[in-house]
Amino acid sequence: MMINEVLQEKLKLLPTKSGVYLMKNKQKQIIYVGKAINLKNRVRQYFQSSRNHSAKTIAMVSHIEDFETIVTDNELEALILECNLIKKHHPKYNIMLRDDKTYPYLKITLNEKYPRIVTTRRLIKDGSRYFGPYTSSTAMKETLNLLRKLFPLRTCKHLADRPCLEYHIKRCLAPCANYIDEDTYKEMVDGVCLFLEGKSEVVEQNLAKKMQMAAQNLDFEKAARLRDQLLAVRKIMEKQKILLDDGDIDAIGIARANYGICIEIFFIRNGKMLGRNQFLLNDEDDDEKNLITAFLKQYYNDAVDIPKEILIPEEIAEIELLQEWLWTEKKKKTKILLPKRGVKKDILTMAKENAEKYLLEQEQKLKDMKARSLGAVYDLQKYLSLPKPPMRMECFDISHIQGSETVASMVVFQDGKPDKNSYRRFKINSTEGKPDDFMSMREVTT
């Protein structure tokens, strides 16, 4: 391939140290971020014979007009910098989670006198505890509603002088009016944290003990409230599938289909299945090892709940480096394992099957959407004997008040879908004082 003079000079001056390289196009946009133990060897490989390059790499190299390198002391620092730069710049040719958006978290505001449980999309080091991320906001809201029923923590942003409606409908214990002491309130907050950590047995034991003590003290109203909480916790525990005797594990399954690539992650805490998330990847040409490596970097760079073990379906090259990175960044001694047999292998298989199922569902949803949009357009062409399908439709309606204040509205459909940015409303002048829908329609359409 032809290399411009700037690139040729820069390739000669490349250092042999570890670091990060940033590939740029004509517009000086960063299109790829990578790391290397030896920058000189790694970067020069891109501009050598393309015989061993993938189609994606060949396409990327054809757009490179310049590059930049950042030297680090070791490969671990290079990995940390690479993760941060990918997150910041979203390069076109890096493997990315599709629709790379910020996912919601549940936040316990431990920095407040009487903590609340709220939702957020921003992780801030303010002393709060975060649980998540949740890819399904519906699942997160269900969890939040359940927690607020089990543990009536305050929901108001500022403590009021007197109890509000939440207290009267038994959704809050009114710490603002000192109806509950700090220690009792703190016990509820601890219960929320234990529940979200998957330690529902501890929550059950604590509730049972408090219920018995309240009954012995003849505080039957409190005992009844604790009994209801206890029954709700037990009902949830019955739904949680027990997969292992013990252990905090994330299991990762990967599947490909016509629709794309899906990674499914199972969350197992204390041996029980707490939940799962699905992520779609934007790169269908890469092999599974690269996809898994990229996913681990992106997902755990933001994750707040890091397990003791991460199960992966394919052997990857950077296992030790990623384990060291998790310890350095998250202070968690996590093992990344590739189980060959036993229960953990079965869990991986189940994660893969669920990833395949999710892709099929997404593919079917896409087909249904096309049938309702483009399919409907082609049906309309057929039934109305039109020479070509009506890809753009402008639909008008006239409205007036007994002949005065006449207006027309226009809604637009593009490719069978509403194009709300093109909706318009018109003031009609030609028929003021006398109702005439035909003349009004003539004015608005001409």
Secondary structure by P-SEA (a helix, b strand, c coil): ccccaaaaaaaaacccccbbbbbbccccccccccccccaaaaaaaaacccccccaaaaaaaaacccbbbbbcccaaaaaaaaaaaaaccccccccccccccbbbbbbcccccccccccccccccccccccccccccaaaaaaaaaaaaaacccccccccccccccccccccccccccccccaaaaaaaaaaaaaaaacaaaaaaaaaaaaaaaaaaacaaaaaaaaaaaaaaaaaaaaaccccccbbbbbbbbbbbcccbbbbbbbbbcccccccbbbbbbccccccaaaaaaaaaaaaaccccccccbbbbccccccaaaaaaaaaaccccccccccccccaaaaaaaaaaaaaaaaaaaaaaaaaaaaaaaaaaaaaaaaaacccccccbbbbbbbbbccccbbbbbbbbbccccccccccbbbbbccccccccaaaaaaaaac
